[in-house]
Amino acid sequence: MKKTLTKAEEEIMQHLWQIGEGNVNAIIEKLPEPKPAYNTVSTIIRILESKQFVNHRKEGKGFIYFPIVKKEDYSNQSINKLLKGYFGGSFKSMVSFFMKENDISLSELEEIMKEMNSNSKNNEK
C-alpha cells in the first residue's frame, strides 16, 4: 500500500474503521454537522474502492461497505511518510519536535519510554 488519501477520504475512512462496516447512510450518520450530501459520500466511497481501501457486498437493494486496509497499516504508512518527509528519517528529530511543540515534561517522556520498553519486551515473547 503506497496510496495516500485526501482529507475527505481519510475522514470517511476514520468513520468506516470505527463502525467496521455500513451503508452510505450509516457513514453519513457518524459525520459531524454540517453533514455532506449523500452523493458526495457515495462518490468518495467509490474513490476509496478504486484506491483499494474499501470493498462492498450487496445487501438488499444497496451496498454495505467495509475497509480492506487496516487502520494500523495506514497509520504506519502515514507516520513513516511524515518521518521521512519532514524529519529526514530521524525519529530523534521528530520526537524532539513534538516535545517542544507540545511542551512534554521529562517525567512524561520517561513514562513514554517505559511504555515503549514494555511494548518491545511483550513483542519479543
MARMI-249298 format. One record per residue: x, y, z of N, C-alpha, C in turn. Coordinates in steps of 0.02 Angstrom, whole numbers, padded with zeros to 5 digits, always signed. Layout:
% residues N
XYZXYZXYZ/...
***
This chain:
% residues 125
+00042-00059+00000+00000+00000+00000+00044+00062+00000/+00040+00100-00053+00078+00163-00056+00033+00220-00077/-00033+00209-00071-00080+00261-00091-00095+00306-00031/-00105+00370-00047-00122+00417+00006-00194+00439-00004/-00223+00464+00050-00292+00486+00049-00296+00562+00055/-00347+00590+00023-00361+00661+00033-00391+00669+00103/-00398+00730+00125-00427+00743+00191-00498+00715+00196/-00538+00725+00144-00608+00700+00143-00609+00624+00143/-00566+00592+00104-00563+00519+00102-00541+00491+00169/-00492+00523+00200-00468+00499+00265-00523+00507+00318/-00562+00560+00315-00616+00569+00363-00667+00513+00356/-00685+00495+00295-00732+00441+00284-00702+00375+00310/-00638+00363+00295-00606+00302+00318-00604+00298+00394/-00591+00354+00428-00589+00354+00501-00655+00328+00529/-00710+00352+00499-00776+00331+00523-00792+00259+00504/-00770+00239+00445-00781+00170+00423-00740+00121+00467/-00679+00140+00484-00639+00099+00530-00675+00094+00597/-00705+00148+00618-00739+00150+00683-00800+00105+00684/-00841+00108+00631-00903+00069+00632-00894-00002+00604/-00838-00013+00568-00824-00080+00542-00853-00092+00473/-00917-00077+00465-00950-00083+00400-01016-00046+00404/-01040-00026+00345-01105+00008+00343-01121+00034+00274/-01183+00053+00266-01202+00084+00203-01186+00159+00205/-01198+00194+00151-01180+00265+00147-01216+00304+00202/-01279+00289+00215-01316+00325+00268-01285+00315+00337/-01261+00254+00351-01229+00241+00416-01166+00282+00424/-01129+00290+00369-01068+00330+00370-01085+00404+00381/-01135+00428+00344-01157+00498+00350-01179+00513+00422/-01212+00466+00452-01237+00473+00521-01180+00489+00569/-01121+00460+00557-01063+00469+00601-01026+00534+00588/-01038+00566+00531-01002+00627+00513-01029+00687+00552/-00985+00735+00566-01007+00794+00603-01050+00840+00560/-01086+00885+00593-01125+00936+00557-01077+00987+00529/-01091+01018+00473-01146+01003+00428-01131+00939+00389/-01180+00896+00385-01172+00831+00352-01166+00842+00277/-01120+00806+00245-01114+00810+00172-01173+00776+00138/-01183+00792+00075-01236+00762+00036-01222+00687+00025/-01275+00649+00019-01271+00577+00006-01225+00563-00054/-01237+00601-00109-01197+00590-00170-01123+00603-00159/-01107+00651-00117-01037+00667-00102-01003+00607-00068/-01036+00581-00016-01007+00524+00021-01004+00462-00024/-01056+00452-00064-01057+00395-00110-00999+00399-00160/-00986+00458-00185-00930+00468-00232-00863+00454-00198/-00855+00479-00137-00792+00467-00100-00782+00393-00087/-00836+00358-00069-00832+00285-00058-00810+00250-00122/-00837+00270-00179-00816+00238-00243-00742+00252-00257/-00719+00312-00241-00648+00328-00249-00606+00284-00203/-00629+00275-00141-00593+00232-00094-00592+00160-00118/-00645+00138-00152-00645+00071-00182-00593+00067-00238/-00589+00119-00280-00541+00118-00335-00469+00120-00309/-00459+00150-00250-00392+00152-00219-00379+00088-00178/-00427+00043-00177-00424-00021-00141-00416-00013-00066/-00453+00036-00038-00457+00044+00034-00522+00014+00061/-00572+00010+00016-00640-00011+00036-00665-00062-00015/-00707-00107+00009-00743-00153-00035-00816-00152-00013/-00858-00189-00049-00929-00190-00031-00958-00259-00044/-01016-00269-00014-01057-00328-00030-01128-00303-00038/-01164-00337-00081-01234-00319-00094-01277-00343-00036/-01321-00300-00013-01368-00318+00039-01435-00285+00022/-01483-00325+00006-01547-00298-00016-01538-00260-00081/-01563-00198-00082-01556-00157-00142-01494-00113-00140/-01458-00115-00084-01400-00072-00077-01335-00109-00065/-01285-00072-00044-01219-00100-00031-01197-00085+00040/-01162-00133+00069-01129-00124+00133-01054-00118+00119/-01025-00063+00142-00954-00050+00130-00913-00069+00192/-00852-00092+00180-00808-00111+00235-00736-00098+00215/-00693-00080+00264-00622-00067+00248-00585-00131+00232/-00540-00128+00184-00496-00185+00170-00424-00168+00187/-00411-00105+00205-00346-00084+00230-00355-00072+00305/-00312-00102+00344-00316-00093+00417-00293-00023+00435/-00326+00004+00486-00309+00071+00510-00235+00074+00530/-00210+00021+00563-00141+00019+00586-00092+00023+00527/-00109-00012+00472-00065-00011+00413-00061+00058+00383/-00120+00092+00378-00120+00159+00350-00084+00208+00397/-00094+00199+00462-00061+00242+00512+00015+00235+00506/+00039+00173+00502+00111+00162+00495+00139+00196+00433/+00103+00189+00377+00124+00220+00314+00127+00296+00322/+00076+00324+00354+00072+00397+00362+00127+00423+00407/+00141+00387+00462+00194+00407+00508+00262+00404+00474/+00273+00350+00436+00337+00343+00400+00346+00398+00349/+00291+00417+00315+00294+00471+00266+00311+00537+00301/+00279+00549+00358+00292+00609+00398+00365+00610+00421/+00388+00553+00446+00456+00547+00471+00507+00562+00416/+00498+00532+00358+00545+00542+00302+00539+00612+00272/+00477+00635+00263+00466+00698+00229+00484+00760+00269/+00473+00758+00335+00484+00818+00375+00542+00814+00423/+00565+00754+00438+00617+00746+00488+00677+00708+00462/+00684+00702+00396+00741+00670+00365+00751+00598+00388/+00697+00565+00408+00701+00496+00430+00726+00489+00502/+00737+00545+00536+00763+00543+00604+00707+00542+00656/+00699+00485+00688+00649+00478+00741+00665+00527+00798/+00729+00535+00812+00751+00581+00866+00728+00652+00850/+00735+00674+00789+00713+00741+00769+00638+00749+00777/+00601+00697+00758+00528+00700+00763+00506+00704+00836/+00535+00662+00879+00517+00663+00950+00535+00730+00981/+00593+00756+00963+00615+00820+00989+00567+00876+00968/+00545+00874+00906+00496+00923+00880+00432+00920+00921/+00405+00859+00930+00342+00852+00966+00349+00870+01040/+00407+00858+01068+00419+00878+01137+00416+00953+01144/+00449+00989+01098+00450+01062+01101+00381+01091+01087/+00347+01065+01035+00282+01092+01015+00227+01077+01065/+00233+01022+01102+00180+01002+01148+00201+01010+01221/+00259+01040+01231+00283+01054+01299+00280+00991+01343/+00310+00938+01319+00311+00874+01355+00364+00878+01410/+00345+00860+01470+00392+00861+01526+00437+00800+01524/+00491+00804+01563+00538+00748+01567+00503+00687+01597/+00460+00697+01646+00425+00640+01677+00378+00607+01626/+00345+00647+01584+00302+00618+01532+00343+00578+01482/+00402+00604+01464+00446+00569+01418+00469+00503+01449/+00485+00504+01513+00505+00442+01547+00449+00391+01546/+00386+00413+01556+00329+00368+01553+00322+00337+01483/+00332+00379+01432+00329+00355+01363+00383+00302+01351/+00443+00316+01376+00498+00269+01367+00484+00202+01403/+00455+00205+01463+00437+00144+01500+00386+00104+01460/+00337+00139+01432+00285+00104+01393+00315+00073+01331/+00361+00109+01297+00393+00082+01237+00435+00020+01255/+00471+00024+01310+00511-00033+01332+00467-00093+01349/+00412-00079+01382+00365-00132+01399+00336-00164+01336/+00318-00123+01288+00290-00149+01224+00342-00190+01186/+00405-00168+01186+00456-00205+01149+00470-00272+01182/+00467-00275+01249+00477-00338+01284+00419-00386+01271/+00357-00359+01268+00299-00401+01253+00301-00427+01181/+00329-00388+01135+00333-00410+01065+00386-00464+01056/+00436-00466+01100+00488-00516+01095+00464-00585+01117/+00411-00587+01156+00385-00651+01181+00348-00690+01129/
***
